[in-house]
Amino acid sequence: MSVDKATGDKTGIVGTKTFTTSESGSGTVEVEFTITARWAGHTLVAFETVTETM
């Protein structure tokens, strides 16, 4: 989920990524977002939610 930093309005922009960590339990992943022209010139803030599945 992402919001406009100045107003706090939700943008509707969402990115998802499924990944598996290393045996140590750490790792990184890049998540891509598609930003429409409506948000050009705005500073956006993305929030993350991590879900563990077994």
PDBQT receptor file of N, H, CA, C and O in Angstrom, charges set to zero:
ATOM      1  N   MET A   1       0.839  -1.170   0.000  1.00  0.00    +0.000 N 
ATOM      2  CA  MET A   1       0.000   0.000   0.000  1.00  0.00    +0.000 C 
ATOM      3  C   MET A   1       0.887   1.237   0.000  1.00  0.00    +0.000 C 
ATOM      4  O   MET A   1       1.966   1.234   0.592  1.00  0.00    +0.000 OA
ATOM      5  N   SER A   2       0.443   2.265  -0.647  1.00  0.00    +0.000 N 
ATOM      6  H   SER A   2      -0.434   2.268  -1.128  1.00  0.00    +0.000 HD
ATOM      7  CA  SER A   2       1.197   3.517  -0.628  1.00  0.00    +0.000 C 
ATOM      8  C   SER A   2       0.239   4.691  -0.428  1.00  0.00    +0.000 C 
ATOM      9  O   SER A   2      -0.947   4.620  -0.752  1.00  0.00    +0.000 OA
ATOM     10  N   VAL A   3       0.800   5.773   0.117  1.00  0.00    +0.000 N 
ATOM     11  H   VAL A   3       1.763   5.831   0.380  1.00  0.00    +0.000 HD
ATOM     12  CA  VAL A   3       0.024   6.984   0.365  1.00  0.00    +0.000 C 
ATOM     13  C   VAL A   3       0.802   8.196  -0.107  1.00  0.00    +0.000 C 
ATOM     14  O   VAL A   3       2.025   8.154  -0.244  1.00  0.00    +0.000 OA
ATOM     15  N   ASP A   4       0.078   9.276  -0.354  1.00  0.00    +0.000 N 
ATOM     16  H   ASP A   4      -0.915   9.310  -0.243  1.00  0.00    +0.000 HD
ATOM     17  CA  ASP A   4       0.685  10.567  -0.670  1.00  0.00    +0.000 C 
ATOM     18  C   ASP A   4       1.242  11.123   0.634  1.00  0.00    +0.000 C 
ATOM     19  O   ASP A   4       0.503  11.273   1.607  1.00  0.00    +0.000 OA
ATOM     20  N   LYS A   5       2.527  11.428   0.663  1.00  0.00    +0.000 N 
ATOM     21  H   LYS A   5       3.127  11.306  -0.128  1.00  0.00    +0.000 HD
ATOM     22  CA  LYS A   5       3.172  11.888   1.883  1.00  0.00    +0.000 C 
ATOM     23  C   LYS A   5       2.556  13.182   2.418  1.00  0.00    +0.000 C 
ATOM     24  O   LYS A   5       2.413  13.338   3.630  1.00  0.00    +0.000 OA
ATOM     25  N   ALA A   6       2.199  14.090   1.550  1.00  0.00    +0.000 N 
ATOM     26  H   ALA A   6       2.316  13.963   0.565  1.00  0.00    +0.000 HD
ATOM     27  CA  ALA A   6       1.693  15.396   1.969  1.00  0.00    +0.000 C 
ATOM     28  C   ALA A   6       0.284  15.331   2.547  1.00  0.00    +0.000 C 
ATOM     29  O   ALA A   6      -0.039  16.060   3.485  1.00  0.00    +0.000 OA
ATOM     30  N   THR A   7      -0.561  14.454   1.985  1.00  0.00    +0.000 N 
ATOM     31  H   THR A   7      -0.298  13.861   1.223  1.00  0.00    +0.000 HD
ATOM     32  CA  THR A   7      -1.974  14.437   2.388  1.00  0.00    +0.000 C 
ATOM     33  C   THR A   7      -2.381  13.196   3.168  1.00  0.00    +0.000 C 
ATOM     34  O   THR A   7      -3.385  13.206   3.881  1.00  0.00    +0.000 OA
ATOM     35  N   GLY A   8      -1.605  12.129   3.034  1.00  0.00    +0.000 N 
ATOM     36  H   GLY A   8      -0.790  12.121   2.454  1.00  0.00    +0.000 HD
ATOM     37  CA  GLY A   8      -1.983  10.858   3.659  1.00  0.00    +0.000 C 
ATOM     38  C   GLY A   8      -3.012  10.085   2.873  1.00  0.00    +0.000 C 
ATOM     39  O   GLY A   8      -3.462   9.025   3.308  1.00  0.00    +0.000 OA
ATOM     40  N   ASP A   9      -3.398  10.613   1.692  1.00  0.00    +0.000 N 
ATOM     41  H   ASP A   9      -3.032  11.474   1.338  1.00  0.00    +0.000 HD
ATOM     42  CA  ASP A   9      -4.389   9.930   0.856  1.00  0.00    +0.000 C 
ATOM     43  C   ASP A   9      -3.819   8.628   0.305  1.00  0.00    +0.000 C 
ATOM     44  O   ASP A   9      -2.677   8.588  -0.153  1.00  0.00    +0.000 OA
ATOM     45  N   LYS A  10      -4.616   7.565   0.351  1.00  0.00    +0.000 N 
ATOM     46  H   LYS A  10      -5.544   7.598   0.723  1.00  0.00    +0.000 HD
ATOM     47  CA  LYS A  10      -4.214   6.300  -0.247  1.00  0.00    +0.000 C 
ATOM     48  C   LYS A  10      -4.167   6.464  -1.764  1.00  0.00    +0.000 C 
ATOM     49  O   LYS A  10      -5.034   7.111  -2.352  1.00  0.00    +0.000 OA
ATOM     50  N   THR A  11      -3.151   5.876  -2.393  1.00  0.00    +0.000 N 
ATOM     51  H   THR A  11      -2.446   5.350  -1.915  1.00  0.00    +0.000 HD
ATOM     52  CA  THR A  11      -2.979   6.012  -3.837  1.00  0.00    +0.000 C 
ATOM     53  C   THR A  11      -3.616   4.875  -4.620  1.00  0.00    +0.000 C 
ATOM     54  O   THR A  11      -3.897   5.023  -5.809  1.00  0.00    +0.000 OA
ATOM     55  N   GLY A  12      -3.845   3.752  -3.971  1.00  0.00    +0.000 N 
ATOM     56  H   GLY A  12      -3.616   3.631  -3.005  1.00  0.00    +0.000 HD
ATOM     57  CA  GLY A  12      -4.333   2.573  -4.685  1.00  0.00    +0.000 C 
ATOM     58  C   GLY A  12      -3.213   1.814  -5.369  1.00  0.00    +0.000 C 
ATOM     59  O   GLY A  12      -3.460   0.792  -6.010  1.00  0.00    +0.000 OA
ATOM     60  N   ILE A  13      -1.977   2.298  -5.243  1.00  0.00    +0.000 N 
ATOM     61  H   ILE A  13      -1.776   3.128  -4.723  1.00  0.00    +0.000 HD
ATOM     62  CA  ILE A  13      -0.823   1.642  -5.856  1.00  0.00    +0.000 C 
ATOM     63  C   ILE A  13      -0.351   0.544  -4.913  1.00  0.00    +0.000 C 
ATOM     64  O   ILE A  13      -0.082   0.789  -3.738  1.00  0.00    +0.000 OA
ATOM     65  N   VAL A  14      -0.253  -0.675  -5.448  1.00  0.00    +0.000 N 
ATOM     66  H   VAL A  14      -0.471  -0.874  -6.403  1.00  0.00    +0.000 HD
ATOM     67  CA  VAL A  14       0.138  -1.832  -4.655  1.00  0.00    +0.000 C 
ATOM     68  C   VAL A  14       1.191  -2.625  -5.424  1.00  0.00    +0.000 C 
ATOM     69  O   VAL A  14       1.104  -2.767  -6.644  1.00  0.00    +0.000 OA
ATOM     70  N   GLY A  15       2.173  -3.133  -4.710  1.00  0.00    +0.000 N 
ATOM     71  H   GLY A  15       2.243  -3.017  -3.720  1.00  0.00    +0.000 HD
ATOM     72  CA  GLY A  15       3.164  -4.024  -5.306  1.00  0.00    +0.000 C 
ATOM     73  C   GLY A  15       3.231  -5.284  -4.469  1.00  0.00    +0.000 C 
ATOM     74  O   GLY A  15       3.090  -5.223  -3.248  1.00  0.00    +0.000 OA
ATOM     75  N   THR A  16       3.444  -6.430  -5.109  1.00  0.00    +0.000 N 
ATOM     76  H   THR A  16       3.558  -6.479  -6.101  1.00  0.00    +0.000 HD
ATOM     77  CA  THR A  16       3.568  -7.685  -4.366  1.00  0.00    +0.000 C 
ATOM     78  C   THR A  16       4.764  -8.463  -4.881  1.00  0.00    +0.000 C 
ATOM     79  O   THR A  16       5.173  -8.326  -6.034  1.00  0.00    +0.000 OA
ATOM     80  N   LYS A  17       5.310  -9.274  -4.006  1.00  0.00    +0.000 N 
ATOM     81  H   LYS A  17       4.978  -9.385  -3.069  1.00  0.00    +0.000 HD
ATOM     82  CA  LYS A  17       6.442 -10.109  -4.384  1.00  0.00    +0.000 C 
ATOM     83  C   LYS A  17       6.477 -11.302  -3.444  1.00  0.00    +0.000 C 
ATOM     84  O   LYS A  17       6.385 -11.134  -2.229  1.00  0.00    +0.000 OA
ATOM     85  N   THR A  18       6.609 -12.496  -3.985  1.00  0.00    +0.000 N 
ATOM     86  H   THR A  18       6.684 -12.633  -4.973  1.00  0.00    +0.000 HD
ATOM     87  CA  THR A  18       6.781 -13.709  -3.190  1.00  0.00    +0.000 C 
ATOM     88  C   THR A  18       8.260 -14.055  -3.208  1.00  0.00    +0.000 C 
ATOM     89  O   THR A  18       8.890 -14.063  -4.267  1.00  0.00    +0.000 OA
ATOM     90  N   PHE A  19       8.817 -14.343  -2.030  1.00  0.00    +0.000 N 
ATOM     91  H   PHE A  19       8.306 -14.337  -1.171  1.00  0.00    +0.000 HD
ATOM     92  CA  PHE A  19      10.226 -14.697  -1.989  1.00  0.00    +0.000 C 
ATOM     93  C   PHE A  19      10.491 -15.686  -0.867  1.00  0.00    +0.000 C 
ATOM     94  O   PHE A  19       9.674 -15.858   0.038  1.00  0.00    +0.000 OA
ATOM     95  N   THR A  20      11.641 -16.331  -0.941  1.00  0.00    +0.000 N 
ATOM     96  H   THR A  20      12.305 -16.192  -1.676  1.00  0.00    +0.000 HD
ATOM     97  CA  THR A  20      12.089 -17.280   0.068  1.00  0.00    +0.000 C 
ATOM     98  C   THR A  20      13.405 -16.776   0.628  1.00  0.00    +0.000 C 
ATOM     99  O   THR A  20      14.308 -16.420  -0.128  1.00  0.00    +0.000 OA
ATOM    100  N   THR A  21      13.521 -16.743   1.956  1.00  0.00    +0.000 N 
ATOM    101  H   THR A  21      12.787 -17.032   2.571  1.00  0.00    +0.000 HD
ATOM    102  CA  THR A  21      14.765 -16.286   2.577  1.00  0.00    +0.000 C 
ATOM    103  C   THR A  21      15.825 -17.366   2.490  1.00  0.00    +0.000 C 
ATOM    104  O   THR A  21      15.537 -18.515   2.155  1.00  0.00    +0.000 OA
ATOM    105  N   SER A  22      17.055 -16.982   2.795  1.00  0.00    +0.000 N 
ATOM    106  H   SER A  22      17.289 -16.049   3.067  1.00  0.00    +0.000 HD
ATOM    107  CA  SER A  22      18.144 -17.942   2.870  1.00  0.00    +0.000 C 
ATOM    108  C   SER A  22      17.988 -18.776   4.148  1.00  0.00    +0.000 C 
ATOM    109  O   SER A  22      17.096 -18.510   4.953  1.00  0.00    +0.000 OA
ATOM    110  N   GLU A  23      18.837 -19.769   4.333  1.00  0.00    +0.000 N 
ATOM    111  H   GLU A  23      19.561 -19.985   3.679  1.00  0.00    +0.000 HD
ATOM    112  CA  GLU A  23      18.768 -20.605   5.534  1.00  0.00    +0.000 C 
ATOM    113  C   GLU A  23      18.979 -19.785   6.804  1.00  0.00    +0.000 C 
ATOM    114  O   GLU A  23      18.490 -20.163   7.868  1.00  0.00    +0.000 OA
ATOM    115  N   SER A  24      19.697 -18.674   6.706  1.00  0.00    +0.000 N 
ATOM    116  H   SER A  24      20.094 -18.367   5.842  1.00  0.00    +0.000 HD
ATOM    117  CA  SER A  24      19.933 -17.828   7.880  1.00  0.00    +0.000 C 
ATOM    118  C   SER A  24      18.689 -17.025   8.257  1.00  0.00    +0.000 C 
ATOM    119  O   SER A  24      18.635 -16.433   9.335  1.00  0.00    +0.000 OA
ATOM    120  N   GLY A  25      17.701 -17.003   7.383  1.00  0.00    +0.000 N 
ATOM    121  H   GLY A  25      17.744 -17.484   6.508  1.00  0.00    +0.000 HD
ATOM    122  CA  GLY A  25      16.471 -16.266   7.663  1.00  0.00    +0.000 C 
ATOM    123  C   GLY A  25      16.510 -14.822   7.216  1.00  0.00    +0.000 C 
ATOM    124  O   GLY A  25      15.586 -14.063   7.511  1.00  0.00    +0.000 OA
ATOM    125  N   SER A  26      17.553 -14.423   6.513  1.00  0.00    +0.000 N 
ATOM    126  H   SER A  26      18.303 -15.039   6.273  1.00  0.00    +0.000 HD
ATOM    127  CA  SER A  26      17.632 -13.037   6.055  1.00  0.00    +0.000 C 
ATOM    128  C   SER A  26      17.643 -12.998   4.530  1.00  0.00    +0.000 C 
ATOM    129  O   SER A  26      17.883 -14.006   3.867  1.00  0.00    +0.000 OA
ATOM    130  N   GLY A  27      17.383 -11.834   4.004  1.00  0.00    +0.000 N 
ATOM    131  H   GLY A  27      17.188 -11.015   4.543  1.00  0.00    +0.000 HD
ATOM    132  CA  GLY A  27      17.411 -11.666   2.562  1.00  0.00    +0.000 C 
ATOM    133  C   GLY A  27      16.793 -10.344   2.177  1.00  0.00    +0.000 C 
ATOM    134  O   GLY A  27      16.237  -9.632   3.014  1.00  0.00    +0.000 OA
ATOM    135  N   THR A  28      16.895 -10.024   0.905  1.00  0.00    +0.000 N 
ATOM    136  H   THR A  28      17.346 -10.602   0.226  1.00  0.00    +0.000 HD
ATOM    137  CA  THR A  28      16.301  -8.801   0.386  1.00  0.00    +0.000 C 
ATOM    138  C   THR A  28      15.533  -9.126  -0.886  1.00  0.00    +0.000 C 
ATOM    139  O   THR A  28      15.768 -10.147  -1.533  1.00  0.00    +0.000 OA
ATOM    140  N   VAL A  29      14.621  -8.244  -1.223  1.00  0.00    +0.000 N 
ATOM    141  H   VAL A  29      14.431  -7.415  -0.697  1.00  0.00    +0.000 HD
ATOM    142  CA  VAL A  29      13.840  -8.408  -2.440  1.00  0.00    +0.000 C 
ATOM    143  C   VAL A  29      13.431  -7.024  -2.924  1.00  0.00    +0.000 C 
ATOM    144  O   VAL A  29      13.179  -6.133  -2.113  1.00  0.00    +0.000 OA
ATOM    145  N   GLU A  30      13.362  -6.840  -4.219  1.00  0.00    +0.000 N 
ATOM    146  H   GLU A  30      13.566  -7.565  -4.877  1.00  0.00    +0.000 HD
ATOM    147  CA  GLU A  30      12.895  -5.584  -4.795  1.00  0.00    +0.000 C 
ATOM    148  C   GLU A  30      11.448  -5.759  -5.237  1.00  0.00    +0.000 C 
ATOM    149  O   GLU A  30      11.093  -6.753  -5.871  1.00  0.00    +0.000 OA
ATOM    150  N   VAL A  31      10.630  -4.787  -4.896  1.00  0.00    +0.000 N 
ATOM    151  H   VAL A  31      10.918  -3.979  -4.381  1.00  0.00    +0.000 HD
ATOM    152  CA  VAL A  31       9.223  -4.800  -5.285  1.00  0.00    +0.000 C 
ATOM    153  C   VAL A  31       9.016  -3.627  -6.241  1.00  0.00    +0.000 C 
ATOM    154  O   VAL A  31       9.378  -2.493  -5.927  1.00  0.00    +0.000 OA
ATOM    155  N   GLU A  32       8.436  -3.903  -7.404  1.00  0.00    +0.000 N 
ATOM    156  H   GLU A  32       8.143  -4.825  -7.659  1.00  0.00    +0.000 HD
ATOM    157  CA  GLU A  32       8.189  -2.860  -8.393  1.00  0.00    +0.000 C 
ATOM    158  C   GLU A  32       6.768  -2.328  -8.262  1.00  0.00    +0.000 C 
ATOM    159  O   GLU A  32       5.824  -3.083  -8.026  1.00  0.00    +0.000 OA
ATOM    160  N   PHE A  33       6.635  -1.016  -8.421  1.00  0.00    +0.000 N 
ATOM    161  H   PHE A  33       7.401  -0.403  -8.613  1.00  0.00    +0.000 HD
ATOM    162  CA  PHE A  33       5.339  -0.350  -8.396  1.00  0.00    +0.000 C 
ATOM    163  C   PHE A  33       5.142   0.349  -9.734  1.00  0.00    +0.000 C 
ATOM    164  O   PHE A  33       6.091   0.905 -10.286  1.00  0.00    +0.000 OA
ATOM    165  N   THR A  34       3.940   0.327 -10.254  1.00  0.00    +0.000 N 
ATOM    166  H   THR A  34       3.168  -0.125  -9.806  1.00  0.00    +0.000 HD
ATOM    167  CA  THR A  34       3.607   1.076 -11.449  1.00  0.00    +0.000 C 
ATOM    168  C   THR A  34       2.932   2.367 -11.000  1.00  0.00    +0.000 C 
ATOM    169  O   THR A  34       1.846   2.343 -10.420  1.00  0.00    +0.000 OA
ATOM    170  N   ILE A  35       3.586   3.493 -11.275  1.00  0.00    +0.000 N 
ATOM    171  H   ILE A  35       4.468   3.513 -11.746  1.00  0.00    +0.000 HD
ATOM    172  CA  ILE A  35       3.099   4.796 -10.851  1.00  0.00    +0.000 C 
ATOM    173  C   ILE A  35       2.443   5.473 -12.053  1.00  0.00    +0.000 C 
ATOM    174  O   ILE A  35       3.078   5.644 -13.094  1.00  0.00    +0.000 OA
ATOM    175  N   THR A  36       1.191   5.852 -11.915  1.00  0.00    +0.000 N 
ATOM    176  H   THR A  36       0.675   5.712 -11.070  1.00  0.00    +0.000 HD
ATOM    177  CA  THR A  36       0.478   6.505 -13.006  1.00  0.00    +0.000 C 
ATOM    178  C   THR A  36       0.779   8.003 -13.033  1.00  0.00    +0.000 C 
ATOM    179  O   THR A  36       1.309   8.555 -12.069  1.00  0.00    +0.000 OA
ATOM    180  N   ALA A  37       0.443   8.641 -14.123  1.00  0.00    +0.000 N 
ATOM    181  H   ALA A  37       0.012   8.193 -14.907  1.00  0.00    +0.000 HD
ATOM    182  CA  ALA A  37       0.693  10.077 -14.295  1.00  0.00    +0.000 C 
ATOM    183  C   ALA A  37      -0.022  10.908 -13.236  1.00  0.00    +0.000 C 
ATOM    184  O   ALA A  37       0.420  12.014 -12.924  1.00  0.00    +0.000 OA
ATOM    185  N   ARG A  38      -1.103  10.407 -12.685  1.00  0.00    +0.000 N 
ATOM    186  H   ARG A  38      -1.462   9.508 -12.939  1.00  0.00    +0.000 HD
ATOM    187  CA  ARG A  38      -1.849  11.137 -11.672  1.00  0.00    +0.000 C 
ATOM    188  C   ARG A  38      -0.976  11.484 -10.478  1.00  0.00    +0.000 C 
ATOM    189  O   ARG A  38      -1.225  12.486  -9.809  1.00  0.00    +0.000 OA
ATOM    190  N   TRP A  39       0.056  10.667 -10.192  1.00  0.00    +0.000 N 
ATOM    191  H   TRP A  39       0.259   9.853 -10.736  1.00  0.00    +0.000 HD
ATOM    192  CA  TRP A  39       0.920  10.869  -9.024  1.00  0.00    +0.000 C 
ATOM    193  C   TRP A  39       2.257  11.511  -9.372  1.00  0.00    +0.000 C 
ATOM    194  O   TRP A  39       3.138  11.597  -8.517  1.00  0.00    +0.000 OA
ATOM    195  N   ALA A  40       2.420  11.958 -10.599  1.00  0.00    +0.000 N 
ATOM    196  H   ALA A  40       1.704  11.888 -11.293  1.00  0.00    +0.000 HD
ATOM    197  CA  ALA A  40       3.665  12.629 -11.002  1.00  0.00    +0.000 C 
ATOM    198  C   ALA A  40       3.884  13.867 -10.135  1.00  0.00    +0.000 C 
ATOM    199  O   ALA A  40       2.958  14.652  -9.929  1.00  0.00    +0.000 OA
ATOM    200  N   GLY A  41       5.090  14.043  -9.632  1.00  0.00    +0.000 N 
ATOM    201  H   GLY A  41       5.842  13.405  -9.800  1.00  0.00    +0.000 HD
ATOM    202  CA  GLY A  41       5.421  15.202  -8.817  1.00  0.00    +0.000 C 
ATOM    203  C   GLY A  41       5.074  15.062  -7.344  1.00  0.00    +0.000 C 
ATOM    204  O   GLY A  41       5.393  15.952  -6.556  1.00  0.00    +0.000 OA
ATOM    205  N   HIS A  42       4.433  13.973  -6.953  1.00  0.00    +0.000 N 
ATOM    206  H   HIS A  42       4.174  13.250  -7.593  1.00  0.00    +0.000 HD
ATOM    207  CA  HIS A  42       4.076  13.732  -5.560  1.00  0.00    +0.000 C 
ATOM    208  C   HIS A  42       5.148  12.858  -4.903  1.00  0.00    +0.000 C 
ATOM    209  O   HIS A  42       5.786  12.043  -5.570  1.00  0.00    +0.000 OA
ATOM    210  N   THR A  43       5.338  13.029  -3.616  1.00  0.00    +0.000 N 
ATOM    211  H   THR A  43       4.820  13.690  -3.074  1.00  0.00    +0.000 HD
ATOM    212  CA  THR A  43       6.186  12.116  -2.855  1.00  0.00    +0.000 C 
ATOM    213  C   THR A  43       5.276  11.067  -2.251  1.00  0.00    +0.000 C 
ATOM    214  O   THR A  43       4.337  11.387  -1.523  1.00  0.00    +0.000 OA
ATOM    215  N   LEU A  44       5.563   9.799  -2.561  1.00  0.00    +0.000 N 
ATOM    216  H   LEU A  44       6.327   9.539  -3.152  1.00  0.00    +0.000 HD
ATOM    217  CA  LEU A  44       4.739   8.701  -2.086  1.00  0.00    +0.000 C 
ATOM    218  C   LEU A  44       5.503   7.891  -1.045  1.00  0.00    +0.000 C 
ATOM    219  O   LEU A  44       6.729   7.794  -1.095  1.00  0.00    +0.000 OA
ATOM    220  N   VAL A  45       4.771   7.318  -0.115  1.00  0.00    +0.000 N 
ATOM    221  H   VAL A  45       3.775   7.396  -0.075  1.00  0.00    +0.000 HD
ATOM    222  CA  VAL A  45       5.354   6.478   0.931  1.00  0.00    +0.000 C 
ATOM    223  C   VAL A  45       4.731   5.099   0.820  1.00  0.00    +0.000 C 
ATOM    224  O   VAL A  45       3.508   4.967   0.768  1.00  0.00    +0.000 OA
ATOM    225  N   ALA A  46       5.577   4.063   0.785  1.00  0.00    +0.000 N 
ATOM    226  H   ALA A  46       6.570   4.170   0.827  1.00  0.00    +0.000 HD
ATOM    227  CA  ALA A  46       5.097   2.677   0.694  1.00  0.00    +0.000 C 
ATOM    228  C   ALA A  46       5.210   1.992   2.047  1.00  0.00    +0.000 C 
ATOM    229  O   ALA A  46       6.194   2.177   2.764  1.00  0.00    +0.000 OA
ATOM    230  N   PHE A  47       4.210   1.210   2.390  1.00  0.00    +0.000 N 
ATOM    231  H   PHE A  47       3.411   1.060   1.807  1.00  0.00    +0.000 HD
ATOM    232  CA  PHE A  47       4.193   0.432   3.616  1.00  0.00    +0.000 C 
ATOM    233  C   PHE A  47       4.248  -1.036   3.246  1.00  0.00    +0.000 C 
ATOM    234  O   PHE A  47       3.724  -1.436   2.206  1.00  0.00    +0.000 OA
ATOM    235  N   GLU A  48       4.877  -1.842   4.086  1.00  0.00    +0.000 N 
ATOM    236  H   GLU A  48       5.303  -1.517   4.930  1.00  0.00    +0.000 HD
ATOM    237  CA  GLU A  48       5.000  -3.259   3.784  1.00  0.00    +0.000 C 
ATOM    238  C   GLU A  48       4.265  -4.115   4.783  1.00  0.00    +0.000 C 
ATOM    239  O   GLU A  48       4.123  -3.757   5.953  1.00  0.00    +0.000 OA
ATOM    240  N   THR A  49       3.802  -5.247   4.307  1.00  0.00    +0.000 N 
ATOM    241  H   THR A  49       3.917  -5.537   3.357  1.00  0.00    +0.000 HD
ATOM    242  CA  THR A  49       3.221  -6.286   5.152  1.00  0.00    +0.000 C 
ATOM    243  C   THR A  49       3.906  -7.583   4.768  1.00  0.00    +0.000 C 
ATOM    244  O   THR A  49       3.930  -7.956   3.595  1.00  0.00    +0.000 OA
ATOM    245  N   VAL A  50       4.459  -8.266   5.744  1.00  0.00    +0.000 N 
ATOM    246  H   VAL A  50       4.440  -7.963   6.697  1.00  0.00    +0.000 HD
ATOM    247  CA  VAL A  50       5.138  -9.534   5.495  1.00  0.00    +0.000 C 
ATOM    248  C   VAL A  50       4.317 -10.639   6.134  1.00  0.00    +0.000 C 
ATOM    249  O   VAL A  50       3.935 -10.552   7.301  1.00  0.00    +0.000 OA
ATOM    250  N   THR A  51       4.048 -11.684   5.351  1.00  0.00    +0.000 N 
ATOM    251  H   THR A  51       4.358 -11.755   4.403  1.00  0.00    +0.000 HD
ATOM    252  CA  THR A  51       3.286 -12.813   5.833  1.00  0.00    +0.000 C 
ATOM    253  C   THR A  51       4.134 -14.071   5.712  1.00  0.00    +0.000 C 
ATOM    254  O   THR A  51       4.698 -14.343   4.652  1.00  0.00    +0.000 OA
ATOM    255  N   GLU A  52       4.224 -14.834   6.788  1.00  0.00    +0.000 N 
ATOM    256  H   GLU A  52       3.766 -14.613   7.649  1.00  0.00    +0.000 HD
ATOM    257  CA  GLU A  52       4.992 -16.076   6.775  1.00  0.00    +0.000 C 
ATOM    258  C   GLU A  52       4.060 -17.221   6.469  1.00  0.00    +0.000 C 
ATOM    259  O   GLU A  52       2.998 -17.357   7.076  1.00  0.00    +0.000 OA
ATOM    260  N   THR A  53       4.469 -18.048   5.517  1.00  0.00    +0.000 N 
ATOM    261  H   THR A  53       5.332 -17.938   5.024  1.00  0.00    +0.000 HD
ATOM    262  CA  THR A  53       3.718 -19.264   5.222  1.00  0.00    +0.000 C 
ATOM    263  C   THR A  53       4.637 -20.454   5.404  1.00  0.00    +0.000 C 
ATOM    264  O   THR A  53       5.847 -20.354   5.204  1.00  0.00    +0.000 OA
ATOM    265  N   MET A  54       4.080 -21.533   5.769  1.00  0.00    +0.000 N 
ATOM    266  H   MET A  54       3.096 -21.614   5.932  1.00  0.00    +0.000 HD
ATOM    267  CA  MET A  54       4.891 -22.729   6.002  1.00  0.00    +0.000 C 
ATOM    268  C   MET A  54       4.452 -23.853   5.114  1.00  0.00    +0.000 C 
ATOM    269  O   MET A  54       5.021 -24.943   5.170  1.00  0.00    +0.000 OA
TER     270      MET A  54
